[in-house]
């Protein structure tokens, strides 16, 4: 099995909250921008012959919230629970479900300076792990970052 195929098989798009394709806690334009998000696996994973860093960067640019996680990690569970609790859609990549997950974790290390999980990206930027994400939420900065991304994606769609 190629690493690209393994990455596809091990990748899940998590969609939480309302199952009617709304973004629940999002308001106005942000809700409209988020409404197209679904619960299926992205189909592009098997199409690219790019290196892990390029696939990671593409995933980050295509999704407002991305969590690189491991299924057995309690901090990863804590981060996913936070996004579930505030009703924000996110894409999760479970590295321990990938045949070549270590290569992707190495690429994340090169990008972020740490190998630990979760590695969380919001609006294209690395924001840290679970503790950092909780701190941003407590400071009232997490939801505005996510909304900023939805607004940006909504504006991009309007000009196409």
C-alpha positions as CSV (number, residue, x, y, z in Angstrom):
1,X,0.0,0.0,0.0
2,X,1.4,3.4,-0.9
3,X,1.8,6.1,1.7
4,X,-0.6,8.3,-0.1
5,X,-3.3,5.5,0.0
6,X,-2.5,4.8,3.6
7,X,-2.9,8.5,4.4
8,X,-6.3,8.5,2.7
9,X,-7.4,5.4,4.6
10,X,-6.3,6.9,7.9
11,X,-7.8,10.3,7.4
12,X,-11.3,11.2,8.7
13,X,-13.2,14.4,8.4
14,X,-14.9,15.0,11.7
15,X,-18.2,16.8,11.5
16,X,-19.9,17.4,14.8
17,X,-22.9,19.3,16.0
18,X,-26.1,19.5,13.9
19,X,-26.2,16.7,11.3
20,X,-28.2,18.9,8.9
21,X,-25.0,20.5,7.5
22,X,-25.3,23.7,9.5
23,X,-22.5,25.0,11.6
24,X,-24.5,25.3,14.7
25,X,-22.8,27.9,16.9
26,X,-21.6,29.9,13.9
27,X,-23.4,33.1,13.0
28,X,-24.4,34.9,9.8
29,X,-21.8,34.7,6.9
30,X,-19.7,32.2,8.9
31,X,-22.6,29.8,9.1
32,X,-23.2,30.1,5.3
33,X,-19.5,29.5,4.6
34,X,-19.4,26.4,6.9
35,X,-22.6,24.9,5.6
36,X,-20.9,23.0,2.8
37,X,-18.7,21.0,5.1
38,X,-19.7,17.3,5.3
39,X,-18.6,14.1,6.9
40,X,-17.0,12.3,4.1
41,X,-13.4,11.6,3.6
42,X,-11.6,14.0,1.3
43,X,-11.2,12.4,-2.1
44,X,-8.0,14.3,-3.1
45,X,-5.6,12.3,-0.8
46,X,-4.9,9.6,-3.3
47,X,-4.5,11.9,-6.2
48,X,-1.3,13.7,-5.3
49,X,2.2,12.3,-5.5
50,X,3.5,15.1,-3.3
51,X,5.6,14.7,-0.1
52,X,4.0,14.6,3.3
53,X,4.7,18.3,3.9
54,X,2.9,19.3,0.8
55,X,-0.2,17.1,1.7
56,X,-0.2,18.6,5.2
57,X,0.0,22.1,3.8
58,X,-2.8,21.4,1.3
59,X,-5.0,20.0,4.1
60,X,-4.4,23.0,6.3
61,X,-5.2,25.4,3.4
62,X,-8.4,23.5,2.5
63,X,-9.8,23.4,6.0
64,X,-10.4,26.0,8.7
65,X,-9.5,23.7,11.5
66,X,-7.2,20.7,11.3
67,X,-6.1,18.5,14.2
68,X,-3.3,16.0,13.6
69,X,-4.0,13.5,16.3
70,X,-3.5,10.0,17.6
71,X,-6.5,7.9,18.7
72,X,-4.9,6.9,22.0
73,X,-3.8,10.4,23.0
74,X,-5.8,12.0,25.9
75,X,-4.7,15.5,24.9
76,X,-6.0,14.9,21.4
77,X,-9.3,13.8,22.8
78,X,-9.4,16.9,24.9
79,X,-8.8,19.1,21.9
80,X,-11.4,17.4,19.8
81,X,-13.9,17.7,22.7
82,X,-13.3,21.4,22.9
83,X,-14.2,21.9,19.2
84,X,-17.2,19.6,19.6
85,X,-18.4,21.6,22.7
86,X,-18.2,24.9,20.8
87,X,-19.8,23.3,17.8
88,X,-16.9,24.0,15.3
89,X,-16.3,21.7,12.4
90,X,-12.8,20.3,12.1
91,X,-10.8,17.8,10.1
92,X,-8.8,15.3,12.0
93,X,-5.9,13.2,10.7
94,X,-5.3,10.2,13.0
95,X,-1.5,9.7,12.5
96,X,-1.6,6.3,14.3
97,X,-4.1,5.0,11.7
98,X,-1.7,5.7,8.8
99,X,0.8,3.2,7.6
100,X,3.3,6.0,7.2
101,X,2.1,8.2,10.1
102,X,5.6,8.6,11.4
103,X,6.6,10.3,8.2
104,X,3.8,12.7,8.6
105,X,4.7,13.3,12.2
106,X,8.3,14.0,11.1
107,X,7.0,16.5,8.6
108,X,4.8,18.2,11.3
109,X,8.0,18.4,13.5
110,X,9.8,20.2,10.7
111,X,6.8,22.6,10.4
112,X,6.1,23.3,14.0
113,X,9.2,22.4,16.0
114,X,7.5,19.6,18.1
115,X,6.6,16.0,17.5
116,X,3.9,15.8,20.1
117,X,0.2,15.6,19.2
118,X,-2.2,17.1,18.8
119,X,-0.8,19.6,16.3
120,X,-3.7,22.1,15.7
121,X,-4.0,24.5,12.8
122,X,-6.7,27.2,12.6
123,X,-7.1,29.5,9.6
124,X,-3.9,28.2,8.1
125,X,-1.7,28.9,11.1
126,X,-0.3,26.5,13.7
127,X,-1.8,27.5,17.1
128,X,-0.2,24.7,19.2
129,X,-1.5,21.7,21.1
130,X,-4.5,21.1,23.3
131,X,-3.4,23.3,26.2
132,X,-2.6,26.2,23.8
133,X,-6.0,25.8,22.1
134,X,-7.8,25.8,25.4
135,X,-5.9,28.9,26.5
136,X,-6.9,30.7,23.3
137,X,-10.5,29.7,23.9
138,X,-10.5,31.0,27.5
139,X,-9.0,34.3,26.2
140,X,-11.8,34.6,23.7
141,X,-9.5,34.4,20.7
142,X,-10.2,30.9,19.3
143,X,-13.7,31.4,17.9
144,X,-12.8,34.7,16.2
145,X,-9.9,32.9,14.5
146,X,-12.2,30.2,13.2
147,X,-14.8,32.8,12.1
148,X,-12.1,34.7,10.2
149,X,-11.4,31.6,8.2
150,X,-15.0,31.0,7.3
151,X,-15.4,34.6,6.3
152,X,-12.3,34.4,4.1
153,X,-13.5,31.2,2.4
154,X,-17.0,32.8,2.0
155,X,-15.5,35.9,0.3
156,X,-13.4,33.7,-2.0
157,X,-16.5,31.8,-3.1
158,X,-18.3,35.1,-3.9
159,X,-15.5,36.2,-6.2
160,X,-15.4,32.9,-8.2
